[in-house]
Amino acid sequence: MSLRLSTWRADLLGLFFPNSCRLCGKTLHRQEEVLCTTCLYKLARTNFQDVQENPVMEIFNGRLPLYSATAFLFFSKGGGTQKLIHGLKYKGKKEIGAYLGKMFGKQLDSSLLFQSTDVIVPVPLHPRKEHKRGFNQSLVICEGMASQMHARVHSGVLYRKIHSSSQTRKSRYERWENVKDIFEIKNGRQLSGKHVLLVDDVITTGATLEACGNKLLEIPGIRLSVASLAYAQG
């Protein structure tokens, strides 16, 4: 099939089955993917990736010995980032996680703080919750990131051994109590001596990442960094 015919068929399919922006709903142009150019430009990026001391790193000061920490986007109630993450987690729009993960990974691959990443580890869901949702949103994000970085994804080393309740309406202390003993390591020696990047979808108090990070730091010789797709301020 010629390129011209293939393009014509794609345009025809787009006419009857338009691919729309996941934020504003406008039909995407041929060169656009997931988000239109306007919505892509409006994304609230943190640009923390090149700054050693930043608000995400400060969350873990005195709690977790990290090499680096960052988040891709600011999260605000009712904002575009919340809408995108809601679509990913609760409406099964995995393409959002893959797309934003690729953008995040490309950003980190050009950062001196994250270029040495060997392994990317997603925050795990309990098997019961993952079965209900159909996927782990953090893993989808990680796979997008890894496609742009010189790193591979390890999703089997860290696992959630206890099914816990949602963190959404809990206080800082309740969040920590809810997650502090629910994670475990399996075959951790394969990460020994590696720079490990632990990834979650949204960071608020940091309780989940702290609990996961403490477990990963039981592995000899690892250097630990954390990253989240979004950061909810205060």
One Martini backbone bead per residue (centre of mass of N, CA, C, O) as a GRO file, in nm:
protein
  234
    1MET     BB    1   0.096   0.037   0.023
    2SER     BB    2   0.075   0.351  -0.012
    3LEU     BB    3   0.126   0.638   0.159
    4ARG     BB    4  -0.112   0.796   0.038
    5LEU     BB    5  -0.331   0.579   0.093
    6SER     BB    6  -0.285   0.552   0.396
    7THR     BB    7  -0.350   0.849   0.464
    8TRP     BB    8  -0.635   0.853   0.345
    9ARG     BB    9  -0.753   0.637   0.535
   10ALA     BB   10  -0.691   0.783   0.800
   11ASP     BB   11  -0.863   1.033   0.733
   12LEU     BB   12  -1.131   0.879   0.699
   13LEU     BB   13  -1.144   0.757   0.981
   14GLY     BB   14  -1.127   1.036   1.128
   15LEU     BB   15  -1.406   1.136   1.024
   16PHE     BB   16  -1.578   0.895   1.172
   17PHE     BB   17  -1.327   0.844   1.403
   18PRO     BB   18  -1.237   1.061   1.606
   19ASN     BB   19  -0.946   1.185   1.754
   20SER     BB   20  -0.940   1.301   2.078
   21CYS     BB   21  -0.889   1.509   2.320
   22ARG     BB   22  -0.856   1.432   2.667
   23LEU     BB   23  -0.948   1.734   2.749
   24CYS     BB   24  -1.125   1.908   2.514
   25GLY     BB   25  -1.227   1.715   2.250
   26LYS     BB   26  -1.074   1.773   2.014
   27THR     BB   27  -0.970   1.713   1.715
   28LEU     BB   28  -0.703   1.554   1.595
   29HIS     BB   29  -0.429   1.583   1.437
   30ARG     BB   30  -0.200   1.397   1.275
   31GLN     BB   31   0.049   1.501   1.478
   32GLU     BB   32  -0.133   1.420   1.708
   33GLU     BB   33  -0.134   1.293   2.065
   34VAL     BB   34  -0.401   1.282   2.293
   35LEU     BB   35  -0.304   1.587   2.260
   36CYS     BB   36  -0.330   1.892   2.194
   37THR     BB   37  -0.132   2.159   2.152
   38THR     BB   38  -0.270   2.341   2.360
   39CYS     BB   39  -0.279   2.138   2.603
   40LEU     BB   40   0.020   2.073   2.604
   41TYR     BB   41   0.114   2.368   2.667
   42LYS     BB   42  -0.068   2.380   2.947
   43LEU     BB   43   0.097   2.211   3.104
   44ALA     BB   44   0.201   2.175   3.451
   45ARG     BB   45   0.515   2.202   3.484
   46THR     BB   46   0.787   2.180   3.710
   47ASN     BB   47   1.103   2.148   3.649
   48PHE     BB   48   1.277   1.956   3.871
   49GLN     BB   49   1.500   1.761   3.727
   50ASP     BB   50   1.760   1.988   3.773
   51VAL     BB   51   1.689   1.993   4.091
   52GLN     BB   52   1.791   1.878   4.385
   53GLU     BB   53   1.632   2.108   4.540
   54ASN     BB   54   1.295   2.030   4.595
   55PRO     BB   55   0.970   1.977   4.692
   56VAL     BB   56   0.996   1.667   4.669
   57MET     BB   57   1.256   1.626   4.828
   58GLU     BB   58   1.150   1.763   5.094
   59ILE     BB   59   0.948   1.542   5.180
   60PHE     BB   60   1.212   1.330   5.247
   61ASN     BB   61   1.343   1.474   5.462
   62GLY     BB   62   1.436   1.245   5.711
   63ARG     BB   63   1.295   0.971   5.566
   64LEU     BB   64   1.472   0.948   5.283
   65PRO     BB   65   1.758   0.838   5.112
   66LEU     BB   66   1.817   1.034   4.837
   67TYR     BB   67   1.933   1.129   4.524
   68SER     BB   68   1.643   1.186   4.384
   69ALA     BB   69   1.361   1.415   4.288
   70THR     BB   70   1.033   1.412   4.113
   71ALA     BB   71   0.800   1.585   3.888
   72PHE     BB   72   0.609   1.666   3.611
   73LEU     BB   73   0.331   1.764   3.750
   74PHE     BB   74   0.084   1.958   3.851
   75PHE     BB   75  -0.167   1.924   4.112
   76SER     BB   76  -0.514   2.016   4.075
   77LYS     BB   77  -0.821   2.080   4.154
   78GLY     BB   78  -0.979   2.058   3.837
   79GLY     BB   79  -0.751   2.005   3.660
   80GLY     BB   80  -0.585   1.864   3.399
   81THR     BB   81  -0.425   1.651   3.556
   82GLN     BB   82  -0.665   1.521   3.700
   83LYS     BB   83  -0.817   1.437   3.445
   84LEU     BB   84  -0.599   1.248   3.333
   85ILE     BB   85  -0.571   1.056   3.582
   86HIS     BB   86  -0.867   0.973   3.591
   87GLY     BB   87  -0.870   0.845   3.308
   88LEU     BB   88  -0.657   0.632   3.372
   89LYS     BB   89  -0.770   0.494   3.645
   90TYR     BB   90  -1.115   0.501   3.586
   91LYS     BB   91  -1.125   0.473   3.237
   92GLY     BB   92  -0.882   0.311   3.092
   93LYS     BB   93  -0.661   0.534   2.974
   94LYS     BB   94  -0.356   0.424   2.895
   95GLU     BB   95  -0.250   0.635   2.687
   96ILE     BB   96  -0.191   0.855   2.892
   97GLY     BB   97   0.040   0.716   3.050
   98ALA     BB   98   0.225   0.661   2.806
   99TYR     BB   99   0.253   0.953   2.705
  100LEU     BB  100   0.352   1.091   2.968
  101GLY     BB  101   0.586   0.895   3.015
  102LYS     BB  102   0.748   0.973   2.765
  103MET     BB  103   0.785   1.269   2.836
  104PHE     BB  104   0.923   1.220   3.107
  105GLY     BB  105   1.158   1.041   3.006
  106LYS     BB  106   1.283   1.252   2.818
  107GLN     BB  107   1.344   1.454   3.042
  108LEU     BB  108   1.526   1.260   3.222
  109ASP     BB  109   1.742   1.185   2.998
  110SER     BB  110   1.848   1.507   3.020
  111SER     BB  111   1.927   1.448   3.319
  112LEU     BB  112   2.185   1.424   3.546
  113LEU     BB  113   2.008   1.286   3.783
  114PHE     BB  114   1.877   1.039   3.569
  115GLN     BB  115   2.077   0.901   3.357
  116SER     BB  116   2.172   0.654   3.566
  117THR     BB  117   1.936   0.485   3.530
  118ASP     BB  118   1.854   0.132   3.543
  119VAL     BB  119   1.576   0.118   3.717
  120ILE     BB  120   1.217   0.074   3.703
  121VAL     BB  121   0.973   0.114   3.974
  122PRO     BB  122   0.661   0.036   4.055
  123VAL     BB  123   0.395   0.091   4.227
  124PRO     BB  124   0.205  -0.140   4.371
  125LEU     BB  125  -0.064  -0.343   4.348
  126HIS     BB  126  -0.299  -0.523   4.448
  127PRO     BB  127  -0.425  -0.792   4.289
  128ARG     BB  128  -0.722  -0.716   4.337
  129LYS     BB  129  -0.706  -0.426   4.224
  130GLU     BB  130  -0.580  -0.491   3.948
  131HIS     BB  131  -0.811  -0.672   3.851
  132LYS     BB  132  -1.034  -0.457   3.867
  133ARG     BB  133  -0.883  -0.244   3.677
  134GLY     BB  134  -0.661  -0.415   3.471
  135PHE     BB  135  -0.425  -0.229   3.594
  136ASN     BB  136  -0.116  -0.050   3.639
  137GLN     BB  137  -0.055   0.280   3.617
  138SER     BB  138   0.250   0.287   3.695
  139LEU     BB  139   0.344   0.086   3.479
  140VAL     BB  140   0.258   0.247   3.232
  141ILE     BB  141   0.441   0.485   3.292
  142CYS     BB  142   0.711   0.329   3.299
  143GLU     BB  143   0.705   0.226   3.005
  144GLY     BB  144   0.717   0.507   2.883
  145MET     BB  145   0.983   0.594   3.013
  146ALA     BB  146   1.171   0.358   2.914
  147SER     BB  147   1.147   0.432   2.602
  148GLN     BB  148   1.345   0.706   2.678
  149MET     BB  149   1.540   0.527   2.843
  150HIS     BB  150   1.832   0.368   2.998
  151ALA     BB  151   1.595   0.154   3.097
  152ARG     BB  152   1.429  -0.080   3.307
  153VAL     BB  153   1.157  -0.277   3.400
  154HIS     BB  154   1.056  -0.367   3.746
  155SER     BB  155   0.757  -0.542   3.873
  156GLY     BB  156   0.851  -0.801   4.082
  157VAL     BB  157   1.011  -0.700   4.341
  158LEU     BB  158   0.768  -0.523   4.422
  159TYR     BB  159   0.511  -0.586   4.672
  160ARG     BB  160   0.169  -0.627   4.777
  161LYS     BB  161   0.054  -0.806   5.066
  162ILE     BB  162  -0.168  -0.584   5.137
  163HIS     BB  163  -0.493  -0.480   5.153
  164SER     BB  164  -0.580  -0.146   5.120
  165SER     BB  165  -0.705   0.145   5.162
  166SER     BB  166  -0.771   0.439   5.067
  167GLN     BB  167  -0.592   0.761   5.069
  168THR     BB  168  -0.763   1.016   4.996
  169ARG     BB  169  -0.907   1.083   5.311
  170LYS     BB  170  -0.637   1.099   5.454
  171SER     BB  171  -0.411   1.163   5.662
  172ARG     BB  172  -0.084   1.164   5.708
  173TYR     BB  173  -0.083   0.949   5.933
  174GLU     BB  174  -0.290   0.751   5.802
  175ARG     BB  175  -0.123   0.691   5.552
  176TRP     BB  176   0.114   0.560   5.696
  177GLU     BB  177  -0.047   0.338   5.851
  178ASN     BB  178  -0.164   0.211   5.578
  179VAL     BB  179   0.157   0.141   5.443
  180LYS     BB  180   0.416   0.056   5.622
  181ASP     BB  181   0.348  -0.295   5.604
  182ILE     BB  182   0.264  -0.381   5.275
  183PHE     BB  183   0.555  -0.434   5.174
  184GLU     BB  184   0.770  -0.633   4.947
  185ILE     BB  185   1.048  -0.845   4.866
  186LYS     BB  186   1.165  -1.001   4.549
  187ASN     BB  187   1.453  -1.067   4.426
  188GLY     BB  188   1.660  -0.813   4.502
  189ARG     BB  189   1.954  -0.878   4.386
  190GLN     BB  190   1.907  -0.760   4.090
  191LEU     BB  191   1.943  -0.449   4.226
  192SER     BB  192   2.221  -0.456   4.303
  193GLY     BB  193   2.395  -0.154   4.249
  194LYS     BB  194   2.155   0.023   4.161
  195HIS     BB  195   1.969   0.267   3.993
  196VAL     BB  196   1.659   0.348   4.140
  197LEU     BB  197   1.328   0.416   4.009
  198LEU     BB  198   1.053   0.532   4.180
  199VAL     BB  199   0.699   0.502   4.077
  200ASP     BB  200   0.423   0.728   4.063
  201ASP     BB  201   0.144   0.916   4.000
  202VAL     BB  202   0.093   1.050   4.297
  203ILE     BB  203   0.203   1.314   4.517
  204THR     BB  204   0.174   1.412   4.859
  205THR     BB  205   0.308   1.290   5.140
  206GLY     BB  206   0.485   1.011   5.064
  207ALA     BB  207   0.405   0.738   5.206
  208THR     BB  208   0.426   0.522   4.983
  209LEU     BB  209   0.718   0.580   4.889
  210GLU     BB  210   0.845   0.534   5.165
  211ALA     BB  211   0.763   0.238   5.205
  212CYS     BB  212   0.898   0.138   4.946
  213GLY     BB  213   1.184   0.256   4.987
  214ASN     BB  214   1.259   0.101   5.248
  215LYS     BB  215   1.259  -0.174   5.108
  216LEU     BB  216   1.467  -0.119   4.881
  217LEU     BB  217   1.702  -0.040   5.096
  218GLU     BB  218   1.758  -0.349   5.169
  219ILE     BB  219   1.922  -0.343   4.923
  220PRO     BB  220   2.229  -0.374   4.828
  221GLY     BB  221   2.369  -0.075   4.687
  222ILE     BB  222   2.148   0.119   4.637
  223ARG     BB  223   2.014   0.386   4.439
  224LEU     BB  224   1.764   0.626   4.524
  225SER     BB  225   1.477   0.728   4.340
  226VAL     BB  226   1.203   0.961   4.270
  227ALA     BB  227   0.880   0.955   4.089
  228SER     BB  228   0.613   1.158   3.953
  229LEU     BB  229   0.366   1.264   3.754
  230ALA     BB  230   0.249   1.407   4.020
  231TYR     BB  231   0.203   1.715   4.226
  232ALA     BB  232   0.065   1.784   4.545
  233GLN     BB  233   0.024   2.065   4.702
  234GLY     BB  234  -0.028   2.079   5.039
   0.00000   0.00000   0.00000
